[in-house]
Amino acid sequence: MTSTRREILALMAAAGGSLAVTGALYARGLGDDGQSPVALQPAPAAETVTQLAPIAAKFAAAMPIPATLRPTSTTSTTDYYTLPVVPASVEILPGVLTSVLTYGGSFPGPTIRARAGRRTVVKQLNSLTSGTSMHLHGAVVDEANDGGPMDLVQPGASRNYTYLNPQAASTLWYHDHAHHVEAEHVYRGMSGLYLITDDNEAALPLPKGQYDVPIMVRDIGLNPDGSLFFDHQFDTRPQILVNGKPQPYFQVAARKYRLRVLNASNLRPFEFRLSSGHEFTQIASDRGLLAEPFVTTSLPLSPGERGDIIVDFSRYPVGTSIVLENTLFPQDSTKEIMRFDVVRTAYDASSVPARLATLPAPLSPTVTRTFELDMDETTGTGRINGLSYDENRADTTVRWGDTEVWEIKNLDFIPHNFHIHLVDFRVLDINGVAPRAGEAGLKDTVRVMPNETVRILVTFNFPYAGRYYYHCHLIDHSSMGMMANLDIVRS
């Protein structure tokens, strides 16, 4: 079956999907080994549809919990970790090994657990044959440790990333950011969770321990031989993975669980709902706890966004199964994300308090800026305000301490989103309408659907200044140039 590029894009945009616009796309890809960079090559013709492997049987594999990375040493102030970048082979389809790129040899990478105000040092050795740059997405971190797109760890080299964690409890994630190959590196497995806790969160009676569960959702395409299919051109990624396994099941007790949901896809948005139609409670967004819990039946997340929810499985009898669904694609193979099986009863002393956190009061802005996102269909490049990324160009300069309103406009007929390094922000409105409560907390990534204008309030008063970045976190778009430099200067 073949379709024109515009027909496919228009169809997916209407369904709330996401694709990379390429046209005569030129993208810096990796070699067949998934590591070695190759020369700039034209993408396959737009009318070519690759035959992929059939998707795995759903609900056949148990959902694993990513391992927690253990420190190699600790002091009174610091936890030291070693996290090499290495190729590995993992079983995604039953009985078939797939070559991936990993942090620490696992797919996805191990979880790092940090505490606010306590230093974390991650030593990284790059065992690939291309440069890497680890970005801690959502971190308040100095320029030297931000993992910028041109700040590479070369093959065979190592470096230490130092995080002081001067921020509230939050669900962050780390991933590669080496420009031109960041999309492919992330797609091939280079990401993992980084969880910060603090005294406030620890004192809340929320579910903890085994009842605090990470849910990293993403999509992939597999070739018939089990190798990963990667192409900026199409959203031919029909297989849903949760914590690295295809549409798994997860056994739960009849009690409350905290689910930390991350959309770790390159391009695909999700709107999560329970097949039972029941409500759940959102307690956090990208950069930490909401001020108050938000009872809802849906959790929309574009790539890079996070949302922590409390699901109370005590309403279901033992023996019940509930599916976590993606209602953006009701007829798609990606509709059913995973299944929860209620298999036992359990004591539950947890609860969701009426107040979760005290958020900083919004400050009055002094500047309004506009950022227009679009893809150049003739060259296949991504643009912000008509410009593709140039490492030598200062695109936006702000004064440290200032508060600004940023208007982000999507000029395309496909979705984008917008992520700013270092800072968090508050969503003021979307096409003039106030955000729903789940998006009213502290954010670092916001979706911007076709022809939408999203206004955000940003205060640049974090401890650091220097060069940072903003970009579309449909990460293929960033890889194709929808990224810009942000200079924060002290006057």
C-alpha distance (Angstrom), angle and dihedral (degrees) to the residues before:
residue distance angle dihedral
M1 . . .
T2 3.77 . .
S3 3.78 133.5 .
T4 3.74 134.2 176.2
R5 3.75 116.8 -99.1
R6 3.79 93.2 -115.4
E7 3.80 92.6 50.2
I8 3.78 91.6 52.0
L9 3.80 93.1 45.2
A10 3.78 93.6 47.3
L11 3.78 91.6 49.3
M12 3.80 93.5 49.7
A13 3.80 93.9 43.7
A14 3.80 90.0 53.0
A15 3.80 88.8 52.0
G16 3.79 92.0 49.9
G17 3.80 91.8 -105.3
S18 3.77 130.2 137.8
L19 3.76 134.0 -129.4
A20 3.75 137.8 166.5
V21 3.80 113.9 -109.7
T22 3.77 108.1 -140.5
G23 3.79 115.8 157.1
A24 3.79 103.6 169.5
L25 3.79 88.7 1.5
Y26 3.75 121.0 -171.1
A27 3.79 112.2 -171.8
R28 3.78 130.0 170.5
G29 3.78 102.7 -119.7
L30 3.78 137.5 180.0
G31 3.77 128.5 -105.7
D32 3.77 125.7 -103.6
D33 3.79 89.5 -85.0
G34 3.81 88.9 63.2
Q35 3.80 90.0 -120.7
S36 3.79 118.0 64.1
P37 3.80 114.7 81.2
V38 3.79 114.2 -126.3
A39 3.77 130.9 -156.8
L40 3.77 119.5 -79.8
Q41 3.77 106.4 -76.4
P42 3.80 133.3 -174.3
A43 3.77 113.8 -108.5
P44 3.80 119.2 -115.0
A45 3.77 116.3 -81.3
A46 3.79 113.3 -76.2
E47 3.80 91.9 -119.3
T48 3.82 93.4 56.5
V49 3.80 114.0 104.1
T50 3.80 114.6 -167.8
Q51 3.78 118.6 -138.7
L52 3.80 108.0 -122.7
A53 3.77 131.7 -164.3
P54 3.82 116.0 -91.1
I55 3.78 112.9 -93.9
A56 3.79 117.3 -100.5
A57 3.79 121.6 -98.1
K58 3.79 107.3 -84.9
F59 3.80 122.5 -116.9
A60 3.81 91.9 12.5
A61 3.82 97.9 113.2
A62 3.79 128.8 58.3
M63 3.79 115.2 -118.8
P64 3.81 109.5 -113.0
I65 3.79 123.9 -145.4
P66 3.82 111.4 -128.7
A67 3.78 110.6 -110.7
T68 3.79 118.1 -105.8
L69 3.80 111.1 -116.9
R70 3.80 111.2 -123.0
P71 3.81 120.9 -141.0
T72 3.77 116.8 -108.6
S73 3.80 87.3 -144.8
T74 3.79 140.5 -10.8
T75 3.78 138.2 -154.1
S76 3.77 131.8 -172.9
T77 3.82 89.5 -83.8
T78 3.79 108.1 22.3
D79 3.80 144.1 51.7
Y80 3.83 115.0 -154.3
Y81 3.80 122.0 -154.0
T82 3.79 136.8 180.0
L83 3.80 115.8 -145.6
P84 3.82 114.7 169.4
V85 3.80 123.4 -166.2
V86 3.80 106.1 -126.5
P87 3.80 139.6 159.8
A88 3.80 115.1 -115.0
S89 3.78 142.7 172.3
V90 3.80 118.2 -123.3
E91 3.79 136.1 176.7
I92 3.80 109.8 -113.7
L93 3.80 98.0 148.3
P94 3.81 110.7 43.3
G95 3.79 110.7 -91.1
V96 3.81 94.1 1.9
L97 3.81 125.3 105.1
T98 3.80 117.6 -141.9
S99 3.81 123.4 -163.9
V100 3.81 111.9 -126.1
L101 3.80 139.5 166.4
T102 3.77 114.3 -119.2
Y103 3.75 150.0 179.2
G104 3.78 106.3 -122.6
G105 3.79 95.2 -8.7
S106 3.82 96.7 -72.4
F107 3.80 131.0 110.8
P108 2.99 108.0 -114.2
G109 3.79 101.7 18.9
P110 3.81 122.6 -102.4
T111 3.79 121.2 -84.3
I112 3.80 117.9 -105.9
R113 3.80 114.4 -151.9
A114 3.79 116.4 -156.1
R115 3.78 137.1 173.9
A116 3.78 125.0 -133.7
G117 3.80 110.8 -99.7
R118 3.80 94.0 14.5
R119 3.80 117.7 108.1
T120 3.79 122.9 -117.8
V121 3.82 121.9 -163.2
V122 3.80 118.1 -168.9
K123 3.81 117.2 -168.3
Q124 3.76 111.3 -154.7
L125 3.81 128.0 -166.8
N126 3.79 115.0 -168.2
S127 3.81 109.0 -140.5
L128 3.81 94.2 170.7
T129 3.79 125.6 96.3
S130 3.80 94.0 -120.5
G131 3.81 131.7 60.1
T132 3.80 121.4 -91.4
S133 3.80 135.9 -165.3
M134 3.80 120.1 -166.5
H135 3.81 113.2 -144.6
L136 3.80 119.4 -167.5
H137 3.79 99.1 -144.6
G138 3.80 111.2 -140.0
A139 3.80 95.8 13.5
V140 3.77 126.6 140.4
V141 3.78 95.5 -137.1
D142 3.79 139.4 145.0
E143 3.80 121.1 -98.0
A144 3.81 94.2 -103.8
N145 3.82 92.4 59.4
D146 3.80 100.1 36.2
G147 3.80 94.7 97.5
G148 3.78 97.1 -122.7
P149 3.81 121.5 -160.2
M150 3.81 93.6 -107.0
D151 3.83 98.4 34.4
L152 3.78 95.4 94.3
V153 3.78 135.0 -179.3
Q154 3.77 100.3 -140.8
P155 3.82 122.5 -137.2
G156 3.79 110.6 -74.8
A157 3.81 92.3 12.5
S158 3.80 129.5 109.7
R159 3.78 136.8 -156.9
N160 3.78 140.9 176.4
Y161 3.80 121.2 -115.1
T162 3.81 111.5 -155.9
Y163 3.80 122.4 -158.8
L164 3.80 121.0 -175.4
N165 3.82 92.3 -171.7
P166 3.84 97.0 -143.4
Q167 3.81 93.3 170.1
A168 3.77 144.4 84.8
A169 3.79 125.3 -83.5
S170 3.79 109.9 -68.9
T171 3.80 146.1 152.0
L172 3.82 106.6 -109.7
W173 3.79 131.3 167.4
Y174 3.78 135.9 -152.4
H175 3.79 124.9 -139.7
D176 3.78 141.8 156.4
H177 3.81 118.4 -80.3
A178 3.82 104.1 179.1
H179 3.78 102.3 143.5
H180 3.82 119.2 -109.5
V181 3.81 91.4 12.4
E182 3.81 100.6 47.9
A183 3.81 92.4 96.9
E184 3.78 93.5 51.3
H185 3.80 94.1 42.3
V186 3.81 91.5 52.2
Y187 3.80 91.5 43.7
R188 3.81 90.6 52.7
G189 3.80 91.6 53.7
M190 3.80 112.6 -80.8
S191 3.81 101.9 138.9
G192 3.79 140.4 87.5
L193 3.80 143.1 163.0
Y194 3.80 127.7 -85.6
L195 3.81 112.9 -168.6
I196 3.80 122.0 -165.1
T197 3.78 121.1 -165.3
D198 3.80 130.4 -175.4
D199 3.79 139.7 -174.6
N200 3.80 94.0 -87.3
E201 3.80 94.7 52.9
A202 3.81 92.7 42.7
A203 3.82 90.2 55.0
L204 3.81 94.5 52.1
P205 3.83 116.9 96.8
L206 3.81 92.6 -124.4
P207 3.83 121.6 138.3
K208 3.79 110.2 -77.4
G209 3.78 141.7 -177.8
Q210 3.80 113.6 11.9
Y211 3.81 89.2 3.6
D212 3.83 92.4 61.2
V213 3.81 101.5 80.8
P214 3.84 131.4 -178.2
I215 3.81 116.1 -138.3
M216 3.83 110.9 -167.7
V217 3.80 106.8 -176.2
R218 3.79 124.3 -169.8
D219 3.78 141.9 143.9
I220 3.79 131.5 -125.2
G221 3.79 141.2 174.9
L222 3.79 121.8 -135.5
N223 3.77 127.8 -157.0
P224 3.83 117.4 -129.9
D225 3.81 89.8 -97.3
G226 3.82 91.2 56.1
S227 3.81 96.5 -104.9
L228 3.79 119.3 132.7
F229 3.78 116.0 -93.8
F230 3.80 112.0 -142.6
D231 3.79 126.8 179.1
H232 3.79 130.4 144.9
Q233 3.78 88.3 -148.0
F234 3.79 104.3 77.1
D235 3.77 139.4 18.3
T236 3.81 88.5 -122.0
R237 3.78 92.2 149.6
P238 3.81 106.3 119.7
Q239 3.81 100.0 157.9
I240 3.81 118.1 89.4
L241 3.79 117.7 -151.1
V242 3.80 126.9 -166.7
N243 3.79 113.5 -166.4
G244 3.80 87.0 -16.5
K245 3.81 98.8 -52.1
P246 3.82 127.4 103.7
Q247 3.83 114.7 -104.1
P248 3.81 92.2 -38.6
Y249 3.77 133.6 -171.7
F250 3.80 123.5 -122.0
Q251 3.78 124.1 -159.7
V252 3.80 114.2 -135.9
A253 3.77 138.0 179.2
A254 3.79 122.1 -119.7
R255 3.81 94.1 -96.8
K256 3.82 140.7 80.3
Y257 3.82 122.0 -57.5
R258 3.77 131.5 -171.3
L259 3.80 108.9 -137.6
R260 3.81 116.3 -164.9
V261 3.79 101.5 -156.2
L262 3.82 119.7 -162.9
N263 3.78 124.7 -179.0
A264 3.81 97.7 -142.4
S265 3.81 95.0 170.3
N266 3.77 122.4 123.3
L267 3.80 94.1 -133.7
R268 3.79 115.0 -10.2
P269 3.82 121.9 103.8
F270 3.80 121.3 -152.9
E271 3.76 137.0 -157.9
F272 3.78 106.1 -161.9
R273 3.80 122.1 -150.8
L274 3.80 136.2 159.0
S275 3.80 115.7 -109.7
S276 3.81 88.3 -132.4
G277 3.80 89.8 63.1
H278 3.80 90.6 -127.5
E279 3.77 124.4 145.4
F280 3.78 125.5 -108.7
T281 3.79 131.0 -171.5
Q282 3.79 124.5 -110.9
I283 3.80 111.3 -149.2
A284 3.81 103.5 169.0
S285 3.78 144.0 23.0
D286 3.82 131.6 -165.8
R287 3.78 101.1 -50.3
G288 3.77 102.4 31.1
L289 3.77 147.9 -67.3
L290 3.78 121.4 -7.5
A291 3.78 116.8 -121.5
E292 3.81 89.2 -114.8
P293 3.80 132.9 11.1
F294 3.79 117.1 -96.6
V295 3.80 119.3 -144.7
T296 3.79 110.7 -149.5
T297 3.80 144.9 143.1
S298 3.82 96.9 -133.0
L299 3.79 140.9 48.7
P300 3.83 113.7 -164.8
L301 3.81 114.3 -163.1
S302 3.79 129.5 174.3
P303 3.83 119.5 -160.6
G304 3.80 111.3 -57.5
E305 3.82 95.8 15.6
R306 3.80 121.3 120.8
G307 3.78 133.5 -158.9
D308 3.81 128.6 -178.3
I309 3.79 114.3 -149.9
I310 3.80 136.3 -179.3
V311 3.79 114.5 -137.1
D312 3.80 117.1 -170.3
F313 3.80 107.7 -149.2
S314 3.81 91.6 177.6
R315 3.82 88.2 89.5
Y316 3.82 88.5 69.2
P317 3.82 125.6 73.5
V318 3.79 117.6 -120.9
G319 3.81 106.8 -87.9
T320 3.82 94.3 41.2
S321 3.81 121.6 126.8
I322 3.82 123.4 -156.0
V323 3.80 124.4 -171.6
L324 3.79 124.1 -142.7
E325 3.80 102.8 -137.8
N326 3.78 138.0 -165.4
T327 3.78 104.8 -138.0
L328 3.81 94.2 -172.6
F329 3.81 88.4 78.7
P330 3.83 106.8 34.0
Q331 3.82 94.2 164.9
D332 3.80 96.2 38.5
S333 3.81 131.0 101.4
T334 3.80 86.0 -119.5
K335 3.81 94.7 62.8
E336 3.81 95.9 95.2
I337 3.80 108.5 59.7
M338 3.80 102.7 174.7
R339 3.80 141.7 -34.7
F340 3.79 128.5 -117.0
D341 3.81 114.1 -150.5
V342 3.80 115.8 -161.4
V343 3.79 102.6 -144.7
R344 3.81 107.1 160.0
T345 3.77 147.2 8.8
A346 3.80 122.1 -106.7
Y347 3.78 139.8 -177.9
D348 3.80 111.4 -100.0
A349 3.79 122.9 -165.8
S350 3.81 93.4 162.6
S351 3.79 125.0 110.5
V352 3.78 140.7 170.4
P353 3.80 111.0 -113.8
A354 3.79 121.3 -143.0
R355 3.81 90.5 -119.2
L356 3.77 121.8 44.6
A357 3.79 107.9 169.4
T358 3.78 144.3 -13.1
L359 3.79 109.0 -114.6
P360 3.80 122.2 -156.7
A361 3.77 114.0 -95.3
P362 3.82 112.8 -106.0
L363 3.80 113.4 -106.2
S364 3.78 127.3 -139.5
P365 3.81 114.0 -94.3
T366 3.79 124.1 -127.2
V367 3.82 99.4 -172.9
T368 3.81 136.0 41.3
R369 3.81 120.0 -158.8
T370 3.81 131.4 -176.9
F371 3.81 125.8 -142.3
E372 3.80 119.3 -170.9
L373 3.82 118.7 -161.2
D374 3.78 123.3 -157.6
M375 3.79 144.6 138.3
D376 3.81 121.7 -120.0
E377 3.79 102.2 -130.7
T378 3.80 93.8 -163.0
T379 3.82 95.3 56.7
G380 3.81 102.2 20.8
T381 3.80 92.1 -126.2
G382 3.77 127.2 138.3
R383 3.78 118.5 -125.7
I384 3.78 140.5 -164.6
N385 3.80 112.9 -161.8
G386 3.79 88.8 -9.8
L387 3.81 94.8 -55.4
S388 3.78 131.6 107.5
Y389 3.80 119.2 -143.6
D390 3.80 117.8 -70.3
E391 3.80 116.5 178.0
N392 3.83 91.0 -151.8
R393 3.80 97.2 52.7
A394 3.81 123.9 88.0
D395 3.80 101.9 -142.5
T396 3.80 101.1 177.6
T397 3.80 129.1 14.3
V398 3.81 119.8 -168.0
R399 3.77 132.6 178.4
W400 3.77 117.0 -114.1
G401 3.80 109.2 -108.1
D402 3.80 96.2 25.3
T403 3.79 124.5 125.8
E404 3.80 117.5 -142.9
V405 3.78 140.8 178.1
W406 3.79 113.4 -130.1
E407 3.80 117.7 -161.6
I408 3.81 110.3 -157.1
K409 3.80 115.6 -164.4
N410 3.78 125.7 -169.5
L411 3.80 107.3 -149.9
D412 3.81 93.8 178.9
F413 3.79 134.5 86.7
I414 3.82 89.9 -125.8
P415 3.81 128.1 69.3
H416 3.78 125.5 -93.7
N417 3.77 133.5 172.8
F418 3.80 135.1 -156.7
H419 3.81 129.7 -127.7
I420 3.81 127.0 -178.7
H421 3.79 121.3 -161.9
L422 3.84 120.5 -129.0
V423 3.80 100.3 3.6
D424 3.76 134.3 74.5
F425 3.78 124.5 -145.1
R426 3.80 143.6 -166.7
V427 3.79 121.4 -120.6
L428 3.80 107.6 -125.3
D429 3.80 99.6 -175.8
I430 3.79 144.9 -29.8
N431 3.81 112.1 -134.6
G432 3.78 86.5 -18.7
V433 3.81 95.1 -52.0
A434 3.80 120.3 115.4
P435 3.83 114.6 -112.9
R436 3.76 121.0 -103.6
A437 3.80 115.7 -100.0
G438 3.80 94.0 -97.4
E439 3.81 89.8 61.1
A440 3.80 96.2 42.2
G441 3.80 95.4 84.0
L442 3.80 129.7 79.6
K443 3.80 110.8 -49.4
D444 3.79 137.2 -179.1
T445 3.81 98.1 -179.8
V446 3.80 129.0 40.3
R447 3.80 130.6 -178.9
V448 3.80 118.5 -123.1
M449 3.77 111.7 -165.0
P450 3.84 124.3 -156.7
N451 3.80 112.9 -58.4
E452 3.81 91.4 -0.4
T453 3.78 127.1 135.8
V454 3.80 115.8 -153.3
R455 3.81 120.1 -169.8
I456 3.80 118.9 -156.2
L457 3.81 132.5 -176.0
V458 3.82 113.7 -135.4
T459 3.80 128.0 -175.2
F460 3.82 115.9 -166.0
N461 3.80 97.6 -155.2
F462 3.80 101.1 116.2
P463 3.82 117.3 126.4
Y464 3.79 95.0 -96.0
A465 3.78 140.5 68.5
G466 3.79 130.7 -174.9
R467 3.78 136.6 80.3
Y468 3.79 118.6 -19.8
Y469 3.81 133.8 155.4
Y470 3.77 145.3 -122.6
H471 3.77 124.7 -161.7
C472 3.77 148.6 143.3
H473 3.80 108.5 -76.7
L474 3.74 93.8 -150.7
I475 3.73 74.3 102.7
D476 3.79 97.3 -151.4
H477 3.81 86.4 63.1
S478 3.81 90.5 52.5
S479 3.79 89.7 48.4
M480 3.80 88.4 53.7
G481 3.79 92.3 53.4
M482 3.83 108.3 -83.4
M483 3.79 90.9 133.5
A484 3.79 136.6 95.3
N485 3.80 141.6 -169.4
L486 3.78 121.1 -103.4
D487 3.81 117.8 -161.6
I488 3.81 115.7 -162.8
V489 3.80 108.4 -165.0
R490 3.78 132.9 -173.4
S491 3.80 110.1 -132.5
